[in-house]
Amino acid sequence: MNGPEIRVEFAPELRLFVPRARSTGTALTATDGVSTLGHLVESLGVPLTEVGALLVDGREAGPGHVPSGGESVRVRPVEHPQRVPGAPLRFLLDVHLGTLARRLRLLGVDTAYESTDLGDPALAALSAAEKRVMLSRDRGLLRRRELWAGAYVYSTRPDEQLQEILDRFRPALRPWTRCTACNGLLRAATKEEVAQQLKGGTQRSYDVFAQCAACGRAYWRGAHHEQLEAIVERAVSRSAQGH
Protein backbone atom coordinates (compact mmCIF):
# COMPACT_ATOMS: atom_id res chain seq x y z
CA MET A 1 0.00 0.00 0.00
CA ASN A 2 1.60 3.25 -1.14
CA GLY A 3 0.11 6.65 -0.43
CA PRO A 4 -0.01 9.51 2.05
CA GLU A 5 0.86 8.50 5.60
CA ILE A 6 -1.06 8.72 8.83
CA ARG A 7 0.41 8.60 12.32
CA VAL A 8 -1.10 5.93 14.61
CA GLU A 9 -0.46 6.07 18.34
CA PHE A 10 -1.30 2.95 20.38
CA ALA A 11 -2.20 2.78 24.05
CA PRO A 12 0.47 1.00 26.14
CA GLU A 13 -1.74 -2.09 26.54
CA LEU A 14 -1.86 -2.57 22.77
CA ARG A 15 1.80 -2.11 21.87
CA LEU A 16 2.61 -5.80 22.26
CA PHE A 17 0.65 -6.37 19.03
CA VAL A 18 2.70 -3.85 17.05
CA PRO A 19 6.45 -4.64 17.17
CA ARG A 20 7.35 -1.50 15.26
CA ALA A 21 5.52 0.65 17.82
CA ARG A 22 6.77 -0.95 21.03
CA SER A 23 9.46 1.59 21.78
CA THR A 24 7.60 4.81 20.93
CA GLY A 25 3.99 3.66 20.82
CA THR A 26 3.64 5.18 17.37
CA ALA A 27 3.65 3.79 13.84
CA LEU A 28 3.41 5.47 10.45
CA THR A 29 1.34 3.71 7.82
CA ALA A 30 0.29 4.59 4.30
CA THR A 31 -3.30 5.20 3.22
CA ASP A 32 -4.88 4.45 -0.13
CA GLY A 33 -8.11 6.44 0.19
CA VAL A 34 -10.15 3.22 0.28
CA SER A 35 -9.08 1.11 3.26
CA THR A 36 -10.91 1.78 6.51
CA LEU A 37 -9.28 2.76 9.75
CA GLY A 38 -10.29 -0.60 11.24
CA HIS A 39 -8.52 -2.42 8.41
CA LEU A 40 -5.39 -0.33 8.86
CA VAL A 41 -5.29 -0.92 12.61
CA GLU A 42 -5.65 -4.66 12.10
CA SER A 43 -3.03 -4.66 9.35
CA LEU A 44 -0.62 -3.20 11.92
CA GLY A 45 -1.34 -6.19 14.17
CA VAL A 46 -4.09 -5.21 16.61
CA PRO A 47 -7.31 -7.30 16.51
CA LEU A 48 -10.36 -5.04 16.61
CA THR A 49 -11.61 -7.07 19.58
CA GLU A 50 -8.96 -5.20 21.60
CA VAL A 51 -9.74 -1.73 20.29
CA GLY A 52 -11.87 0.72 22.23
CA ALA A 53 -12.23 4.33 21.12
CA LEU A 54 -10.53 5.55 17.93
CA LEU A 55 -9.63 9.24 17.93
CA VAL A 56 -8.80 10.95 14.64
CA ASP A 57 -7.22 14.37 15.16
CA GLY A 58 -8.78 14.36 18.63
CA ARG A 59 -12.30 13.47 17.49
CA GLU A 60 -13.87 10.04 17.99
CA ALA A 61 -14.32 8.03 14.79
CA GLY A 62 -15.58 4.56 13.97
CA PRO A 63 -13.57 1.71 12.43
CA GLY A 64 -15.33 2.43 9.13
CA HIS A 65 -13.67 5.84 8.83
CA VAL A 66 -11.48 6.13 5.72
CA PRO A 67 -8.38 8.09 6.81
CA SER A 68 -6.71 10.81 4.80
CA GLY A 69 -3.00 11.53 4.65
CA GLY A 70 -1.68 13.62 7.53
CA GLU A 71 -4.29 12.51 10.07
CA SER A 72 -3.22 11.57 13.57
CA VAL A 73 -4.94 8.55 15.11
CA ARG A 74 -5.01 7.41 18.73
CA VAL A 75 -6.05 3.83 19.44
CA ARG A 76 -7.39 3.20 22.92
CA PRO A 77 -7.98 -0.18 24.58
CA VAL A 78 -11.38 -1.68 25.34
CA GLU A 79 -12.92 -0.24 28.50
CA HIS A 80 -13.40 -2.47 31.54
CA PRO A 81 -15.87 -3.83 32.31
CA GLN A 82 -16.65 -4.60 28.70
CA ARG A 83 -20.33 -4.95 27.89
CA VAL A 84 -21.47 -7.35 25.17
CA PRO A 85 -25.01 -6.30 24.24
CA GLY A 86 -27.66 -8.48 22.67
CA ALA A 87 -27.17 -11.83 24.41
CA PRO A 88 -26.44 -13.37 27.82
CA LEU A 89 -22.71 -13.29 28.55
CA ARG A 90 -21.16 -16.66 27.78
CA PHE A 91 -17.86 -17.81 26.38
CA LEU A 92 -16.24 -20.09 23.83
CA LEU A 93 -12.58 -21.04 24.36
CA ASP A 94 -10.16 -22.52 21.87
CA VAL A 95 -8.25 -25.76 22.41
CA HIS A 96 -5.30 -24.08 24.13
CA LEU A 97 -7.31 -22.67 27.05
CA GLY A 98 -8.54 -25.83 28.74
CA THR A 99 -7.49 -24.86 32.27
CA LEU A 100 -9.15 -21.47 31.95
CA ALA A 101 -12.33 -23.17 30.67
CA ARG A 102 -12.46 -25.49 33.69
CA ARG A 103 -11.93 -22.60 36.11
CA LEU A 104 -14.65 -20.48 34.53
CA ARG A 105 -17.02 -23.47 34.76
CA LEU A 106 -15.99 -23.97 38.39
CA LEU A 107 -17.24 -20.42 38.97
CA GLY A 108 -20.53 -21.19 37.23
CA VAL A 109 -19.77 -19.19 34.07
CA ASP A 110 -21.30 -20.66 30.90
CA THR A 111 -18.18 -21.76 29.00
CA ALA A 112 -18.04 -23.88 25.86
CA TYR A 113 -14.77 -25.65 25.08
CA GLU A 114 -13.68 -28.50 22.85
CA SER A 115 -10.56 -30.50 23.67
CA THR A 116 -9.95 -31.07 19.95
CA ASP A 117 -8.97 -28.33 17.51
CA LEU A 118 -12.06 -27.50 15.48
CA GLY A 119 -10.21 -24.99 13.31
CA ASP A 120 -10.72 -21.24 13.07
CA PRO A 121 -13.69 -21.24 10.62
CA ALA A 122 -15.69 -23.68 12.76
CA LEU A 123 -14.91 -21.81 15.99
CA ALA A 124 -15.92 -18.49 14.46
CA ALA A 125 -19.15 -20.01 13.15
CA LEU A 126 -19.93 -21.53 16.57
CA SER A 127 -19.30 -18.17 18.26
CA ALA A 128 -21.82 -16.57 15.91
CA ALA A 129 -24.39 -19.37 16.10
CA GLU A 130 -24.41 -19.54 19.90
CA LYS A 131 -23.62 -15.84 20.50
CA ARG A 132 -20.56 -16.61 22.61
CA VAL A 133 -17.54 -14.41 23.23
CA MET A 134 -14.53 -16.12 21.65
CA LEU A 135 -11.52 -16.20 24.00
CA SER A 136 -8.19 -16.98 22.37
CA ARG A 137 -4.52 -16.10 22.06
CA ASP A 138 -4.78 -16.63 18.29
CA ARG A 139 -4.87 -13.17 16.70
CA GLY A 140 -5.86 -14.58 13.33
CA LEU A 141 -8.94 -16.22 14.83
CA LEU A 142 -9.93 -12.98 16.54
CA ARG A 143 -9.78 -11.13 13.21
CA ARG A 144 -12.42 -13.35 11.62
CA ARG A 145 -15.48 -11.31 10.71
CA GLU A 146 -17.95 -14.13 11.55
CA LEU A 147 -17.23 -13.89 15.29
CA TRP A 148 -20.08 -12.80 17.52
CA ALA A 149 -17.54 -11.13 19.81
CA GLY A 150 -14.02 -11.92 20.95
CA ALA A 151 -11.23 -11.13 23.36
CA TYR A 152 -7.51 -11.79 23.36
CA VAL A 153 -6.16 -13.62 26.41
CA TYR A 154 -2.93 -11.79 27.21
CA SER A 155 -1.32 -14.06 29.80
CA THR A 156 -0.11 -17.62 29.43
CA ARG A 157 -0.66 -18.38 33.14
CA PRO A 158 -4.09 -19.78 34.13
CA ASP A 159 -4.35 -17.74 37.35
CA GLU A 160 -3.68 -14.52 35.46
CA GLN A 161 -5.91 -15.54 32.56
CA LEU A 162 -8.84 -16.04 34.91
CA GLN A 163 -8.21 -12.68 36.56
CA GLU A 164 -8.06 -11.00 33.13
CA ILE A 165 -11.41 -12.36 32.01
CA LEU A 166 -13.17 -11.67 35.30
CA ASP A 167 -11.86 -8.09 35.35
CA ARG A 168 -12.68 -7.46 31.70
CA PHE A 169 -16.22 -8.87 31.55
CA ARG A 170 -17.35 -9.10 35.20
CA PRO A 171 -19.51 -12.18 34.60
CA ALA A 172 -22.01 -13.22 37.27
CA LEU A 173 -20.42 -15.95 39.40
CA ARG A 174 -22.39 -19.01 40.56
CA PRO A 175 -19.68 -21.32 41.95
CA TRP A 176 -20.18 -25.08 42.09
CA THR A 177 -23.16 -25.06 39.70
CA ARG A 178 -21.53 -26.32 36.46
CA CYS A 179 -19.73 -29.46 35.41
CA THR A 180 -16.06 -28.66 34.81
CA ALA A 181 -15.91 -31.47 32.25
CA CYS A 182 -18.83 -30.57 29.97
CA ASN A 183 -20.37 -27.26 31.19
CA GLY A 184 -23.66 -28.95 32.12
CA LEU A 185 -25.60 -27.90 35.21
CA LEU A 186 -25.10 -29.75 38.49
CA ARG A 187 -27.86 -31.12 40.72
CA ALA A 188 -27.78 -32.68 44.15
CA ALA A 189 -27.44 -36.47 44.05
CA THR A 190 -27.66 -39.33 46.52
CA LYS A 191 -24.82 -41.75 47.14
CA GLU A 192 -26.89 -44.47 45.54
CA GLU A 193 -27.31 -42.48 42.32
CA VAL A 194 -23.55 -42.09 41.84
CA ALA A 195 -22.41 -45.34 43.49
CA GLN A 196 -20.98 -46.79 40.29
CA GLN A 197 -18.50 -43.89 40.04
CA LEU A 198 -17.22 -44.25 43.62
CA LYS A 199 -14.26 -46.24 44.84
CA GLY A 200 -14.39 -47.91 48.24
CA GLY A 201 -12.66 -45.15 50.19
CA THR A 202 -14.78 -42.43 48.64
CA GLN A 203 -17.98 -44.36 49.28
CA ARG A 204 -17.08 -44.73 52.96
CA SER A 205 -15.80 -41.18 53.50
CA TYR A 206 -18.31 -38.92 51.72
CA ASP A 207 -22.06 -38.48 51.87
CA VAL A 208 -22.73 -35.26 49.92
CA PHE A 209 -22.66 -35.50 46.14
CA ALA A 210 -23.63 -33.60 43.02
CA GLN A 211 -24.12 -34.94 39.53
CA CYS A 212 -24.04 -33.32 36.11
CA ALA A 213 -27.47 -33.36 34.52
CA ALA A 214 -25.87 -33.54 31.06
CA CYS A 215 -23.02 -36.08 31.25
CA GLY A 216 -23.73 -37.79 34.58
CA ARG A 217 -20.34 -37.11 36.15
CA ALA A 218 -20.36 -37.23 39.95
CA TYR A 219 -18.77 -34.61 42.23
CA TRP A 220 -17.83 -34.61 45.91
CA ARG A 221 -15.46 -32.76 48.23
CA GLY A 222 -12.38 -34.79 47.45
CA ALA A 223 -8.65 -34.34 47.91
CA HIS A 224 -8.42 -31.29 45.62
CA HIS A 225 -11.39 -29.44 47.11
CA GLU A 226 -9.30 -27.01 49.19
CA GLN A 227 -7.35 -25.94 46.11
CA LEU A 228 -10.55 -25.40 44.14
CA GLU A 229 -12.17 -23.59 47.06
CA ALA A 230 -9.22 -21.18 47.17
CA ILE A 231 -9.72 -20.36 43.47
CA VAL A 232 -13.41 -19.72 44.07
CA GLU A 233 -12.81 -17.58 47.16
CA ARG A 234 -10.26 -15.37 45.39
CA ALA A 235 -12.56 -14.87 42.41
CA VAL A 236 -15.65 -14.11 44.50
CA SER A 237 -13.72 -11.71 46.74
CA ARG A 238 -12.26 -9.87 43.74
CA SER A 239 -15.70 -9.67 42.11
CA ALA A 240 -17.23 -8.26 45.31
CA GLN A 241 -14.55 -5.56 45.40
CA GLY A 242 -15.50 -4.47 41.89
CA HIS A 243 -12.14 -5.29 40.21
Beta strands, then each sheet from edge to edge (+ up, - down):
strand 1: 5-10
strand 2: 26-30
strand 3: 51-56
strand 4: 59-61
strand 5: 72-77
strand 6: 91-93
strand 7: 111-113
strand 8: 133-136
strand 9: 149-152
strand 10: 186-189
strand 11: 209-212
strand 12: 218-219
sheet 1: 2+ 1- 5- 3+ 4-
sheet 2: 7+ 6+ 8+ 9+
sheet 3: 10+ 11- 12+
end
